Amino acid sequence: MDSMTFAPISLSLLDAKGSVVQNWPLTEKKTYRLGRANTNDIILDNTWVSRQHAMLQIEENGTVNAIDMGSANGTMVNGHRIYAPTPLRSGDLIQIGSKSTLTFLQDYCIIPPTNTTDDEEQTVAFMTKTKVTVLICDIRRFTSLSERIGDQKISDIIKTWSKQTDSLVQKYGGRVDKFIGDAVMALWVDNANPSQNVNQALTCALQIAAMTTKLGEKTGDLPWPLTIGAAINTGEAVIGNIGVDGNRDHTVIGDAVNVAFRLEGITSTLGKDLLLGNETASVLNPKLLSTYFVPCEYQVKGKDIPVIAHGCSFDQLRQYLNQQKKTTQ
């Protein structure tokens, strides 16, 4: 008798009344990506869904994990926001971006065969927890701008902006984890020197802001200046490759990432260009921090306890960096 038993697994999209409107069998691969972009395995055409929103990973023992991919509006399992890989049970409800609800079904678990060969797909096991500094930059009023200037012009702006943003992130020692439409998520990973990571991220944010303004001026005929909002947060995250050979996805997940997205989302509401998470701010010069940044407690969506953050304008950030440079010379 074959040592592999088959476990029918599926994911179904529900309407507002709880009726199934679409179903996806999850039987052909080990990983399934969910999001708004056409490159996903499961495409959810909803503006509340990020382009690369979440992932389902099927382990060798049949366990299926739901993983948020640093989405802008979060992933919920049975009403609880997830920040790390979360095992699913049959009947669990998965909410993607608060507007798309799916139900997960699994009849029974897979018993892995004992005679797997090297050329069969194997789940990649490289995952590690480390401290990261996360920078999120987002073009403000992007949807309204798209409606005003048309698809071709906005596409040209995004193409140029993304290319120049990637160059700036690399210049200041970081790497782009992903572009999400009009936003970028960049990382600095170096446990030996967190202060340097933060300073590089700050300088990079200021340079991206300046580049964005110049791009808007160069483009011309825009209804308003092209600007960004930004947030930087530092903390532990799970980083690595999830997936199978030939279809691996590099991902960074965790509370540090989600808080960074949440903070960037409220910069405009609070009248700030940049918000820093508390751990990010803790490595800065205390005297300069109190001079150029305003500390506040913000109730971030998905968090029970208010998040302590520090806000400033890009002009104040420029002054901070100039003064910091003088104190270190």
N, C-alpha and C positions, 0 to 999 in steps of 0.2 A: 504493500500500500504506500502511495506517495506520502512523504512526510509534510507536504505543503497543503494546507486546507485553505479554501478560498473564502475571503471575507468581503461580501458585497458592501461597498462604501459609496455613499453619495452625498451630494450637497444640493439643497433645493432653495430657490429664492421664493420668498413668501410675499403676498400682497398685504394691504392694510387689514384685511379680514382673516389673514392666516392661511389663505389658500395658496397652493403651489402654482407658480406661474412659469417656472423653468427649473430643470433638473440637470445636474451634471454627475455622471458616474465617475468615481475616482479609482479607476482600476488599471490605468495604463502606465502611470508614472509614480515616482516616489515623492515628488514635490509638485504642488499646484500654486501658481501665483494668482492673486486676486487684485483687481484694480481697474481704473478707468481706461488705461492705455490699451491699444489693440494688441500689444505684445504679451498680454497676460493670458493665462490658460482660461481663467474665468473673468469675463469682462462685465463690469457693472457700470452701466451708463447713467451715472449720477454725479452731479457736481460736488456732492459731499464726500465722494470717494476720491482718494488720491490716485495719481497715475500708477504708482506701485504701492499698494495699500497694505496687503497682508499676504501670508503664505500658509499653506497647510503642508506639513511634512509627515510622511508615513514612515515610521520606524520599522526595522526588521521584525520586531515582535508584534507588529500590528497596531501599536499605539499611534494615534494621529495627534500631532501638536499644532495648535494655532499660534501663529507668530505675527505680531504687528511689525511692519517694516518702517517704523518711524513716521507713520501717517499723520497728516495734519489734523484729522478729526477723530482719530482713535479707533480701536477695535474692542468690542465688548463681547464677553461670553457669559450668557445668562445674567446680563445686567451688570457685570463687573468688568471694569476696564482692565485689560491685560498689559503687562509691561515685560513679560518674559515668556518663553515658550510654555504654552498651557495645554495639557492633555485634554482631549475631547472625549465625551461619552455620547452614545447614541441618544438622540433627542435634544442635545444641546442647541441653544439658539445663539447664533453669531450675528452681531450687529456691526456692520461696516459703515463707518462714518455717520452713524446715528440715523440714517435714512434707508439703508438697505438691510433687511433682516433675512438671514438664511438659517436653515435647520440642517444639522449634521446627523446622518444615519449610518450605523454600522451594525451588521447582523451579529458577527462574532469575530474574534481575533485571528490573525494569521499565526500559524506555528511555522517558524522558519525552517527550511530544509537544512540538513546537515552536510549536504554535498554541493554547496554553492561553489562555482568556479570563479577564477579571477576576472574573466571577461564579462561576468554578469554585473548588473548595476549594483553598486554598493553605496550605502548612505555615508556621506562624508561626516567624519566625527570631529573635525577641527572646530572647536568652539572654546573660547576662553573669556574670562572676566578680567577687565582691565579698566583703568581710569582714562577717561577721554575728555577733551574739551570740544564741544559741539558749537559750530556757528551756523545759524540759519539766517539767510537773507531773502527777502521777498519784495518784488516790485509792487508798489502800492497802487491801488485802484486799477489793477491790471484788467479785470473783466470789463469795467466801464471803458477803459482805453481801447480794448479790442473791439468793442461795439462801435466806437467812434471812428477808428481809423481803418478798420477792415483786416481781413485775415492775412493778406500778403504783407502788408506793412508791419503788422505785429509779429509775424513770423520772422521777418528780417531782423527786427529788434531783438527778439529772443535768441536767434542764432548768434548774433554778434555778442550779445550780453553774456550768454553761456560760455562762449569761447574765451572772452576776456576774463570772466570770473574764474574759470578753471586755471588760466595762466597766473592770476593773482594769488589764488590759493596755493598753487605750487611754489610760487616765488617766496611766500612767507611760511614755507615748511609744512603745510597741511596737504590734505588730499580731498578731492570731491568724492563724497560717498554716493550722492545721487542728485540729479536735477528733477524737480517736480513741477513741471510747467514753468511758472514764473518765479520759482524759488530754488534755492540751492541749499544743500546740507553738506557742510565740510567738517572734517575731523582733524584734530591734533592728538596723536597718541604717543606719549613719552612720559612714563612714570617717573623718570629720573629728574625731570625739570618741568614741573607743572607751571611754574611762574613764567618761564619762557614760552610755553604753549599759549598761555593766556595773552601775553603781550603780542605774540605773533598773530593770534586771532583778532585782537583789537585793531592792530595795524591793518590787517587784511580787510576787516569790516569797513574801516575808514576809506581805504583805497577803492573798494567796490562801490561805496557810496559816491565817491568823486567820479569814478569811471561811469557810473549810471547817469549822473547829471550831465556829463560831457556827451554821452551817447544821445541823450534826449535833445540836447542843443544841436548836435551835429545832424540828427534826423530831421529836425525842423517840422513845422506845421503840426505840432502836437497841441492838444487842447489845454494841457497843463504840464509843468515840469516833470521829468521822469525821476522818481526818487525810490528809495528802498526803506524798509524797516528791518531791524536786525536784532538778534538775541544771541547771547553766548552763555552756555551752561557747562559746568564741569561736574563729573561724578562717575560712578562705576557703570559700566555697560557690558553687555555680552557681545563679543565681536568674533567674526569668523566666517566660514563658508558653510552654507546649508544646502543640501541637495544631493544630486547623484552625478557621477562622472558624465561629462558632456552637458550638464544642465545645472551648474553650480551657481549659487547666488551669494555674493558677499553681502553681509548684512550686519548692522549694528542696532541692537535693541536694548531697551532698558529705560528706567525712570529719567536718567539724565537727558536722553534724547527727547522723550515726550515732553518734559518740562521746557526744554529749549523751544520746541514748536509752540507750546502754549504761551510762552512769554512773547515770542515774536508776534503771535496773533493779537496781543493786546497793546502793542507799542503805540499804534495810531490812536486807540481809544484813550490812552493815558497821556497823549501828547509828547511822547518820547521817540527819538530815532533809534535808540539802543537800550536794551535791558540786559543786565547781567544777573545770573543766578548768584545766590549767596556764596557758594563755594568758589565760584570764579572770582568774585569780589574779594574774597578773603586773602588772596595771594598778592593783591595790589598794595601799593604804598598807602597806609591808613590815612595819613594827612591829606594826600592828594585825592584819595577816594572821597573823603568827606567834603572836599572843596568843589569837585567837579561832578559828583554823582549824588542823586537824591535817593535815599533808602526808603522803601515802602513795602508793605505787606499786601500781596495781591492774591485774591481768591481765584486760583486757576481751575478751570473746568477739569474734572476728573480727580481732583485732589481734595481730601477732607480738611487738611490743615493748610492755612494760607502759606504761600511761598514768599520768602523774603527775597527781594530783588533790588537792584540799584539801576536807576535810569539816568540818561543824559541825552543831549543833542549831539550831532556829529561835530559841531563846532566846539562843544565842551570836551568831546573825546580828543579832538586835535590838540586842544590846550593841555589836556592831561598828558598826552604822549610827549608833547614838547617839554613840559616841566619834568616829567619822569626822566627823559633823556639827559636833562641838565643835572639832575641829582645823582646820576650814575656815572657822569664824566669825571 
